[in-house]
Amino acid sequence: MKSPVHRCRDVEHSRGQPGAGGGTSCLQEEQRIPISKDVITSSSASAMWFIRDACGIVCAIITWLLVLYAEFVVLFVMLLPSKNLMYSIVNGTLFNTLAFLALASHLRAMCTDPGAVPKGNATKEYIESLQLKPGQVVYKCPKCCSIKPDRAHHCSVCKRCIRKMDHHCPWVNNCVGENNQKYFVLFTMYIALISLHALVMVVFHFLYCFEDDWTKCSTFSPPATVILLILLCFEGLLFLIFTSVMFGTQVHSICTDETGIEQLKKEERRWAKKTKWMNMRAVFGHPFSILWFSPFSTPDHGKAETYQYVV
């Protein structure tokens, strides 16, 4: 599959150059032309971002319900009936802290603008206001009529072009892009951790109930206790595998500075290569600190970067 550079796309040429007014053209050579960051700053950057997609909303609600179910089983089936107070306090505090961080990360990933390009700004008047030099070209997205920066892709669900779009995730009802990738990575990490923690507690609780009387190890009846624990075990195992794989692929994508779409399309690398540590800092913030693991901390990526269009 050819990269976007080698495919025909809607372009706008500056005046006085061959091919101007041609509408669509294939470019023979590649240039990087700096464009003001204001061109690609989303108009909704400071506003509430929420995708009205029925499938995504249902998946997001299911995600919260599954976490709340795990909370219910951990607290009311395993910890509160336990005779070991210290065991209950330590595990209850740890599990609830991780669950809170997971849900907070989910909210930030869902309600943060992933890096949407302003919609409908690819007008003739606006492009003329950029004062392009002879030979310079900017790409237009024919679907959302926006000026399309390098490494941006159009999302059919969000109906916008997203900068450094990795994929659209229905579980967070949003695209994973330049501005919210940190929160998505944290979400997968914390879900994997609470899944692992829940599985460990289920194993210990089963051992405890086998050694003791089943009627005393839970406030629920033995059949109900077994069913609740088995369901939690199945949920924990499923989400541990799924989120661990997602976390690993996201970290690999960040370290290689190549999004999932770019890997899938095998697009030619047209951007400067940086070290893995620099790529991690670009997503999570400068410098390394405990704030990397906080969904309440907004990384400073993008503020010191210069965006370019490939023409």
C-alpha positions in Angstrom: 0.0 0.0 0.0 1.3 3.4 -1.0 1.7 6.1 1.6 -0.4 9.2 1.5 2.5 11.2 0.0 2.3 9.0 -3.1 -1.5 9.2 -3.5 -3.5 11.9 -5.1 -5.2 14.2 -2.6 -7.1 17.5 -2.7 -4.5 20.2 -2.7 -4.4 24.0 -2.9 -1.6 25.5 -4.8 -0.3 29.1 -4.4 -0.9 31.4 -7.3 1.4 31.6 -10.3 2.6 28.0 -10.2 2.0 25.3 -12.7 -1.0 23.2 -11.8 -2.7 26.0 -9.9 -6.5 25.7 -10.1 -6.2 22.1 -11.1 -8.0 21.0 -8.0 -6.4 17.6 -7.6 -2.8 16.7 -8.3 -0.2 14.1 -7.6 3.0 15.7 -6.3 6.3 14.8 -7.8 8.5 15.7 -4.8 8.1 16.2 -1.1 8.7 19.4 0.9 8.1 20.3 4.6 6.6 23.7 4.9 6.0 25.2 8.4 2.5 26.4 8.9 1.3 28.4 12.0 0.1 26.2 14.8 -3.1 28.2 14.9 -4.1 26.6 11.6 -4.4 23.1 13.2 -5.4 24.1 16.7 -8.9 22.6 17.4 -11.6 25.1 17.9 -12.9 22.9 20.7 -9.7 22.7 22.6 -11.1 24.6 25.6 -14.6 23.2 25.2 -16.2 20.0 26.4 -15.5 17.1 24.0 -18.0 14.3 23.7 -18.7 12.0 20.7 -22.4 11.3 20.2 -22.0 7.7 19.0 -24.6 5.2 20.3 -22.2 2.2 20.1 -19.4 4.1 21.9 -21.8 5.4 24.6 -23.1 1.9 25.3 -19.5 0.5 25.5 -18.4 3.3 27.8 -21.4 2.6 30.1 -20.6 -1.2 30.1 -17.0 -0.3 31.1 -18.2 1.6 34.1 -20.7 -1.1 35.1 -18.0 -3.8 34.9 -15.7 -1.8 37.2 -18.6 -1.2 39.6 -19.4 -4.9 39.6 -15.8 -5.7 40.5 -16.0 -3.1 43.3 -19.2 -4.7 44.6 -17.8 -8.3 44.7 -14.4 -7.2 46.2 -16.0 -5.1 48.9 -19.2 -7.0 49.9 -18.2 -10.6 49.1 -14.5 -10.7 50.0 -13.3 -7.9 52.1 -16.1 -6.8 54.5 -16.8 -10.4 55.7 -13.1 -11.0 56.2 -12.0 -11.5 59.8 -8.6 -10.0 59.1 -9.2 -6.2 59.5 -5.7 -5.2 58.2 -6.1 -7.4 55.2 -9.4 -5.8 54.3 -8.1 -2.2 54.9 -4.9 -2.6 52.8 -6.6 -4.4 49.9 -9.6 -2.2 50.0 -7.6 0.9 49.9 -5.3 -0.3 47.1 -8.2 -1.7 44.9 -10.4 1.4 45.3 -7.4 3.7 44.6 -6.6 1.9 41.4 -10.3 1.7 40.4 -10.7 5.4 40.9 -7.6 6.2 38.8 -8.9 3.8 36.1 -12.3 5.6 35.9 -10.7 9.0 36.1 -8.4 8.0 33.2 -11.4 6.7 31.3 -13.2 10.0 31.7 -10.2 12.1 30.6 -9.6 9.8 27.5 -13.3 10.1 26.6 -13.8 13.8 27.2 -10.5 15.2 26.0 -10.2 16.5 22.4 -7.8 13.9 20.9 -6.3 16.5 18.5 -9.1 17.4 16.1 -8.3 19.7 13.2 -10.6 22.7 12.9 -13.5 21.6 10.7 -14.3 23.5 7.5 -11.3 25.8 7.5 -10.0 24.8 4.1 -11.8 27.7 2.3 -10.3 29.6 -0.5 -10.2 32.8 1.5 -8.6 31.2 4.5 -5.9 29.5 2.4 -5.1 32.8 0.7 -4.7 34.4 4.1 -1.9 31.9 4.9 0.2 33.8 2.3 1.8 30.7 0.8 5.0 31.1 -1.1 5.1 30.1 -4.8 5.2 26.3 -5.0 3.8 25.7 -1.5 0.8 23.4 -1.1 -1.5 22.5 1.7 -3.6 19.3 1.8 -7.4 19.4 2.2 -9.6 16.6 3.6 -12.5 16.2 1.3 -14.6 14.7 4.0 -14.5 17.4 6.7 -13.2 20.2 4.5 -10.2 21.0 6.8 -6.6 21.8 6.2 -4.9 18.5 6.9 -1.6 18.5 8.8 1.1 15.8 8.4 0.2 12.6 10.3 -3.4 13.4 10.6 -6.1 10.9 9.6 -9.9 11.3 9.2 -12.1 9.4 11.6 -15.4 8.3 10.2 -17.0 8.1 13.7 -15.7 11.4 15.1 -16.2 12.9 11.6 -13.0 14.9 12.1 -9.4 14.7 11.1 -7.3 13.8 14.2 -3.6 14.6 14.7 -1.5 11.5 15.2 -4.6 9.3 15.3 -3.8 5.8 16.6 -7.3 4.3 16.4 -10.9 4.9 17.4 -11.7 3.0 20.6 -15.4 2.4 21.4 -14.6 1.6 25.0 -13.7 5.2 25.6 -16.0 6.5 22.9 -13.3 8.6 21.4 -10.3 8.5 19.1 -6.9 7.9 20.7 -4.8 10.8 19.3 -2.1 13.3 20.2 -3.9 15.0 23.1 -5.4 12.0 25.0 -3.1 9.1 24.4 -1.6 9.5 27.9 -5.0 9.0 29.4 -5.8 6.0 27.3 -2.5 4.4 28.3 -3.2 5.1 32.0 -6.7 3.6 31.6 -5.4 0.3 30.2 -2.6 0.2 32.8 -5.0 0.7 35.8 -7.6 -1.7 34.5 -4.9 -4.3 34.0 -3.7 -3.7 37.6 -7.2 -3.9 39.2 -7.9 -7.0 37.2 -4.7 -8.7 38.4 -5.4 -7.6 42.0 -9.0 -8.9 41.8 -7.8 -12.3 40.5 -5.3 -12.6 43.4 -7.9 -11.8 45.9 -10.4 -14.3 44.4 -7.8 -17.1 44.7 -7.1 -16.2 48.3 -10.8 -16.0 49.1 -11.5 -19.4 47.5 -8.7 -20.9 49.6 -10.0 -19.2 52.7 -13.6 -20.5 52.1 -12.3 -24.1 51.4 -10.5 -24.1 54.7 -13.3 -22.5 56.6 -17.1 -22.8 56.6 -18.6 -21.4 53.4 -21.5 -20.0 55.3 -19.0 -17.9 57.4 -16.7 -16.6 54.6 -19.4 -14.4 53.0 -22.6 -12.7 53.8 -24.2 -14.3 50.7 -25.2 -17.9 50.4 -22.5 -20.4 49.2 -24.0 -20.8 45.7 -24.3 -17.0 45.2 -20.8 -16.5 46.5 -19.4 -19.1 44.1 -21.2 -17.5 41.1 -20.2 -14.0 42.0 -16.5 -15.0 42.4 -16.5 -17.1 39.2 -17.9 -14.1 37.2 -15.4 -11.8 38.7 -12.6 -14.3 37.9 -13.7 -14.5 34.3 -14.0 -10.7 34.0 -10.6 -10.1 35.6 -8.9 -12.7 33.4 -10.5 -11.4 30.2 -9.7 -7.7 30.9 -6.2 -8.5 32.2 -5.3 -10.1 28.9 -7.0 -7.4 26.8 -5.7 -4.3 28.5 -2.2 -5.7 29.0 -2.0 -6.3 25.2 -3.4 -2.8 24.6 -1.0 -1.2 27.1 2.0 -3.0 25.5 1.0 -2.0 21.9 0.5 1.6 23.0 3.9 1.8 24.7 5.5 0.3 21.7 3.7 2.7 19.4 4.9 5.7 21.6 8.5 4.5 21.7 8.7 3.9 18.0 6.8 7.2 17.3 4.5 5.4 14.9 0.7 5.3 15.3 -1.4 2.2 14.8 -2.8 3.6 11.5 0.7 4.4 10.2 1.8 0.8 11.1 -1.3 -0.7 9.4 -0.9 1.4 6.3 2.9 0.9 6.3 3.3 4.7 5.7 6.7 6.0 5.0 8.3 7.8 7.9 8.5 11.5 7.0 9.2 13.0 10.4 12.3 13.4 12.5 13.4 10.3 14.4 13.7 10.8 18.2 14.9 8.6 21.0 12.4 6.4 22.9 12.8 8.5 26.0 12.0 11.7 24.1 8.9 10.1 22.6 7.7 9.0 26.0 8.2 12.6 27.4 6.3 14.0 24.4 3.3 12.0 25.4 3.4 12.0 29.2 5.2 15.4 29.8 8.5 17.0 30.7 10.3 15.9 32.8 9.6 12.5 34.3 7.7 12.7 37.5 4.9 11.1 39.5 2.5 13.2 37.4 3.1 10.8 34.5 0.8 8.4 36.4 -1.9 11.0 37.2 -4.9 11.3 34.9 -5.4 14.8 36.4 -2.1 16.2 35.0 -2.2 17.5 31.5 1.0 16.9 29.6 2.8 19.8 27.9 3.2 18.1 24.6 2.5 20.2 21.6 3.3 23.5 23.3 7.0 23.3 22.2 6.4 21.4 19.0 6.3 22.9 15.5 3.8 21.3 13.3 4.4 21.0 9.6 2.4 20.1 6.5 3.9 17.7 4.0 3.6 19.0 0.5 
